[in-house]
Amino acid sequence: QVQLVESGGGLVQPGGSLRLSCAASGIIFSIKSMGWYRQAPGKQRELVARITSGGNTNYADSVKGRFTISRDDAKNTVALQMNSLKPEDTAVYYCNTDPPLRVGSPRYEYWGQGTQVTVSS
């Protein structure tokens, strides 16, 4: 029943913008901190933005001032507005709780399919 579905990625030129969206199901969304993570080829997954159940936000230094995370608890969605995109932002972007969801028995981390963001001219 747990599912995280990311959408909105694509190919964009440097300096462009994208808005990513994530639909969550099977979790108690409204009480969870949510985050956007990304993983570039050859690099580990990193948390780039998070938003608490109370609406407080935090950003990695690499995206601060360019990305904005938001949530809509009534719709169980979280979004990431990405502006002034740079080639180094190229990665697969994932949404998840912070810390990441653990499901099953024994419990393991759950990740959706992610959405590809490519910044290139």
Backbone hydrogen bonds, N-H to C=O, Kabsch-Sander energy under -0.5 kcal/mol:
donor,donor_aa,acceptor,acceptor_aa,energy
3,Q,25,S,-2.1
5,V,23,A,-2.2
6,E,4,L,-0.5
7,S,21,S,-2.3
10,G,116,Q,-0.7
12,V,118,T,-2.7
15,G,85,L,-3.3
16,G,13,Q,-2.3
18,L,82,M,-2.2
20,L,80,L,-2.8
21,S,7,S,-2.6
22,C,78,V,-1.7
23,A,5,V,-2.3
24,A,22,C,-0.5
24,A,76,N,-2.6
25,S,3,Q,-2.1
29,F,27,I,-1.8
31,I,28,I,-1.1
32,K,29,F,-1.9
34,M,51,I,-2.8
35,G,96,N,-3.5
36,W,49,A,-2.5
37,Y,94,Y,-3.6
38,R,46,E,-2.4
39,Q,92,V,-2.0
43,K,40,A,-2.3
46,E,38,R,-2.7
48,V,36,W,-2.7
48,V,46,E,-0.5
49,A,36,W,-1.5
50,R,58,N,-2.2
51,I,34,M,-2.9
52,T,56,N,-2.6
55,G,52,T,-1.7
58,N,50,R,-1.9
60,A,48,V,-2.3
63,V,60,A,-1.8
64,K,60,A,-1.4
66,R,63,V,-2.4
67,F,63,V,-1.9
68,T,81,Q,-2.2
70,S,79,A,-1.9
72,D,77,T,-2.6
75,K,72,D,-1.0
76,N,72,D,-0.7
77,T,72,D,-1.8
78,V,22,C,-1.8
79,A,70,S,-2.4
80,L,20,L,-2.3
81,Q,68,T,-3.0
82,M,18,L,-3.3
82,M,80,L,-0.6
83,N,66,R,-2.0
83,N,81,Q,-0.6
84,S,15,G,-0.6
85,L,16,G,-2.4
89,D,86,K,-2.4
90,T,87,P,-1.9
91,A,117,V,-1.9
92,V,39,Q,-2.2
93,Y,91,A,-0.6
93,Y,115,T,-2.8
94,Y,37,Y,-2.9
96,N,35,G,-2.0
98,D,33,S,-2.1
103,V,108,Y,-2.7
108,Y,103,V,-2.4
110,Y,101,L,-2.0
115,T,93,Y,-2.1
117,V,91,A,-2.7
118,T,10,G,-2.7
120,S,12,V,-2.0
120,S,118,T,-0.7
